[in-house]
Amino acid sequence: MRNLKSCLLLAFLVCTLCAPALAEEQQGKLYIQVRETPLKSGPSFVSASQSPCAYGQEVTLLSEQGDWKHVEVNGQQGWLHASSLTSSRGKLTAGIFSSKKVSSGEVALAGKGFGQATAHMARYASGFDALKAMDGYAIPPEKLKAFLEEGRQ
Amino acid sequence: MTTRRLFPCLLLAVLCLAQGCISARNLVSIGIGTLAKTPAALSGYTPQQEEELGRTTAGQLLSTYPAYADPALNTYVNTLGQALAMNSRQPLTFGGYRFQVVDSQDINAFAMPGGIILVTRGLVGACNSESELAAVLAHEIAHVQNKDAIAAIKTARSSKLMAEMGRDLVKASAASGALGYVERLTGAADDMIATMITTGYSRDQELAADKAAVEILRSSGYAPQGLSAMLQVLAAKGQGRSTGFYATHPSPQDRLAQLSATDEASAAFAQGAVADNAVRQKRFRKALARFPKG
């Protein structure tokens, strides 16, 4: 009888330990690993964009089709490309430049504790200003698709 | 049933239950596990960290090679380049693919982690068609996706940098700590720049980028002969030259021979003849209308 109780206790502990992992992985949690990407209505860059998803945001995997993942985020279902997602939340960090746009002031790392680092990076200020301009060069996927289709005529 | 026989049965039941947990986990992980196949998982850095490396390197390069001030040309190059990237195997990076023509007559291009790509006006000017320019940009996109620049970071520096990049610098408040990190970050950028400008990628890396570029061109509706045409242009311009681009890349003739040996349309590929249609010709000429020739 004593052995039976021990076995049952062991079984209970195993179930208890498995349950959280099982629950979480059954839900298929994934995280956004790009600065920002729109949730799409279909598995294509040119599908209609729904709400934007931000870096670090958690989504739930529902199914997949090729490189596209059907997910649920904030109660809304849609599609995200695999390259925008990671299963490893632990690796998502703020980092030195985080998700902010670069500015010449950003070169001078904020705070008096970074004075020496500021001087080190200041020599590249003009380069980072040019880089800031590049951040505005994103072309909407619909225009990219139209560009390619026009060129096939 | 005796206790002696009950214990193994219960143990078996527990093991089956545990295995059930593991099996369920495996079923779910089939969807998640496919993420490990995406190129972003292969460099050891997260996409956000690759962006940091790319920005640091690009900032330094742009201090040396200023941006070429031609908004129409830059919009055209970004439209073409981003369209190609959209049809590649890694269409998204942390900050997206961005292209900039830089004011240098040298024939060269620099593909930074995170999808930041600089192309000299010397290289743009060497292109005779949109298909040839597409081949150039596809090759650079392939370098980004193959993580070639990251591979150039010295191993010891990379190991320490990878460990540091996860920390919140605001919390690491000591000035020396921040300076050390920034020095390692700019040191990593120096490693990448030295490879891009002086030593070049390995022959295998360049040939792998050529092969990937052919895939990108085909996926985007461009004939792969645009790459062979561009290589022939570069071969002609490189006669007797052994510096700059010609010191950091395998000879165009070598690259052509390798691609022709593997491409299924090898005969047509080696010919390198590409006749862009009227739409592509018109917009190519319009984009380069203000571009100085020669």
Boltz contact constraints between the chains, C-beta under 6 A:
constraints:
  - contact:
      token1: [A, 3]
      token2: [B, 3]
      max_distance: 6.0
  - contact:
      token1: [A, 3]
      token2: [B, 7]
      max_distance: 6.0
  - contact:
      token1: [A, 7]
      token2: [B, 10]
      max_distance: 6.0
  - contact:
      token1: [A, 10]
      token2: [B, 14]
      max_distance: 6.0
  - contact:
      token1: [A, 11]
      token2: [B, 14]
      max_distance: 6.0
  - contact:
      token1: [A, 14]
      token2: [B, 14]
      max_distance: 6.0
  - contact:
      token1: [A, 14]
      token2: [B, 18]
      max_distance: 6.0
  - contact:
      token1: [A, 18]
      token2: [B, 21]
      max_distance: 6.0
  - contact:
      token1: [A, 22]
      token2: [B, 21]
      max_distance: 6.0
  - contact:
      token1: [A, 22]
      token2: [B, 24]
      max_distance: 6.0
  - contact:
      token1: [A, 25]
      token2: [B, 25]
      max_distance: 6.0
  - contact:
      token1: [A, 25]
      token2: [B, 28]
      max_distance: 6.0
  - contact:
      token1: [A, 26]
      token2: [B, 28]
      max_distance: 6.0
  - contact:
      token1: [A, 28]
      token2: [B, 28]
      max_distance: 6.0
  - contact:
      token1: [A, 28]
      token2: [B, 31]
      max_distance: 6.0
  - contact:
      token1: [A, 28]
      token2: [B, 32]
      max_distance: 6.0
  - contact:
      token1: [A, 33]
      token2: [B, 47]
      max_distance: 6.0
  - contact:
      token1: [A, 34]
      token2: [B, 47]
      max_distance: 6.0
  - contact:
      token1: [A, 34]
      token2: [B, 92]
      max_distance: 6.0
  - contact:
      token1: [A, 34]
      token2: [B, 94]
      max_distance: 6.0
  - contact:
      token1: [A, 35]
      token2: [B, 94]
      max_distance: 6.0
  - contact:
      token1: [A, 35]
      token2: [B, 95]
      max_distance: 6.0
  - contact:
      token1: [A, 45]
      token2: [B, 86]
      max_distance: 6.0
  - contact:
      token1: [A, 61]
      token2: [B, 31]
      max_distance: 6.0
  - contact:
      token1: [A, 64]
      token2: [B, 31]
      max_distance: 6.0
  - contact:
      token1: [A, 81]
      token2: [B, 92]
      max_distance: 6.0
  - contact:
      token1: [A, 82]
      token2: [B, 35]
      max_distance: 6.0
  - contact:
      token1: [A, 82]
      token2: [B, 38]
      max_distance: 6.0
  - contact:
      token1: [A, 83]
      token2: [B, 38]
      max_distance: 6.0
  - contact:
      token1: [A, 83]
      token2: [B, 40]
      max_distance: 6.0
  - contact:
      token1: [A, 83]
      token2: [B, 90]
      max_distance: 6.0
  - contact:
      token1: [A, 83]
      token2: [B, 92]
      max_distance: 6.0
  - contact:
      token1: [A, 84]
      token2: [B, 92]
      max_distance: 6.0
  - contact:
      token1: [A, 87]
      token2: [B, 32]
      max_distance: 6.0
  - contact:
      token1: [A, 87]
      token2: [B, 35]
      max_distance: 6.0
  - contact:
      token1: [A, 91]
      token2: [B, 46]
      max_distance: 6.0
  - contact:
      token1: [A, 93]
      token2: [B, 166]
      max_distance: 6.0
  - contact:
      token1: [A, 94]
      token2: [B, 168]
      max_distance: 6.0
  - contact:
      token1: [A, 95]
      token2: [B, 48]
      max_distance: 6.0
  - contact:
      token1: [A, 95]
      token2: [B, 52]
      max_distance: 6.0
  - contact:
      token1: [A, 96]
      token2: [B, 52]
      max_distance: 6.0
  - contact:
      token1: [A, 96]
      token2: [B, 169]
      max_distance: 6.0
  - contact:
      token1: [A, 97]
      token2: [B, 52]
      max_distance: 6.0
  - contact:
      token1: [A, 97]
      token2: [B, 55]
      max_distance: 6.0
  - contact:
      token1: [A, 113]
      token2: [B, 173]
      max_distance: 6.0
  - contact:
      token1: [A, 113]
      token2: [B, 175]
      max_distance: 6.0
  - contact:
      token1: [A, 114]
      token2: [B, 178]
      max_distance: 6.0
  - contact:
      token1: [A, 116]
      token2: [B, 175]
      max_distance: 6.0
  - contact:
      token1: [A, 116]
      token2: [B, 179]
      max_distance: 6.0
  - contact:
      token1: [A, 117]
      token2: [B, 178]
      max_distance: 6.0
  - contact:
      token1: [A, 117]
      token2: [B, 179]
      max_distance: 6.0
  - contact:
      token1: [A, 117]
      token2: [B, 182]
      max_distance: 6.0
  - contact:
      token1: [A, 120]
      token2: [B, 182]
      max_distance: 6.0
  - contact:
      token1: [A, 124]
      token2: [B, 59]
      max_distance: 6.0
  - contact:
      token1: [A, 124]
      token2: [B, 60]
      max_distance: 6.0
  - contact:
      token1: [A, 124]
      token2: [B, 63]
      max_distance: 6.0
  - contact:
      token1: [A, 126]
      token2: [B, 63]
      max_distance: 6.0
  - contact:
      token1: [A, 127]
      token2: [B, 59]
      max_distance: 6.0
  - contact:
      token1: [A, 127]
      token2: [B, 60]
      max_distance: 6.0
  - contact:
      token1: [A, 127]
      token2: [B, 62]
      max_distance: 6.0
  - contact:
      token1: [A, 127]
      token2: [B, 63]
      max_distance: 6.0
  - contact:
      token1: [A, 128]
      token2: [B, 59]
      max_distance: 6.0
  - contact:
      token1: [A, 130]
      token2: [B, 62]
      max_distance: 6.0
  - contact:
      token1: [A, 130]
      token2: [B, 67]
      max_distance: 6.0
  - contact:
      token1: [A, 131]
      token2: [B, 58]
      max_distance: 6.0
  - contact:
      token1: [A, 131]
      token2: [B, 59]
      max_distance: 6.0
  - contact:
      token1: [A, 131]
      token2: [B, 62]
      max_distance: 6.0
  - contact:
      token1: [A, 134]
      token2: [B, 98]
      max_distance: 6.0
  - contact:
      token1: [A, 134]
      token2: [B, 100]
      max_distance: 6.0
  - contact:
      token1: [A, 137]
      token2: [B, 78]
      max_distance: 6.0
  - contact:
      token1: [A, 137]
      token2: [B, 98]
      max_distance: 6.0
  - contact:
      token1: [A, 138]
      token2: [B, 96]
      max_distance: 6.0
  - contact:
      token1: [A, 139]
      token2: [B, 78]
      max_distance: 6.0
  - contact:
      token1: [A, 139]
      token2: [B, 79]
      max_distance: 6.0
  - contact:
      token1: [A, 139]
      token2: [B, 82]
      max_distance: 6.0
  - contact:
      token1: [A, 144]
      token2: [B, 82]
      max_distance: 6.0
  - contact:
      token1: [A, 144]
      token2: [B, 83]
      max_distance: 6.0
  - contact:
      token1: [A, 144]
      token2: [B, 86]
      max_distance: 6.0
  - contact:
      token1: [A, 147]
      token2: [B, 79]
      max_distance: 6.0
  - contact:
      token1: [A, 147]
      token2: [B, 83]
      max_distance: 6.0
  - contact:
      token1: [A, 148]
      token2: [B, 83]
      max_distance: 6.0
  - contact:
      token1: [A, 148]
      token2: [B, 220]
      max_distance: 6.0
  - contact:
      token1: [A, 148]
      token2: [B, 221]
      max_distance: 6.0
  - contact:
      token1: [A, 150]
      token2: [B, 279]
      max_distance: 6.0
  - contact:
      token1: [A, 151]
      token2: [B, 279]
      max_distance: 6.0
  - contact:
      token1: [A, 151]
      token2: [B, 280]
      max_distance: 6.0
  - contact:
      token1: [A, 152]
      token2: [B, 221]
      max_distance: 6.0
  - contact:
      token1: [A, 153]
      token2: [B, 279]
      max_distance: 6.0
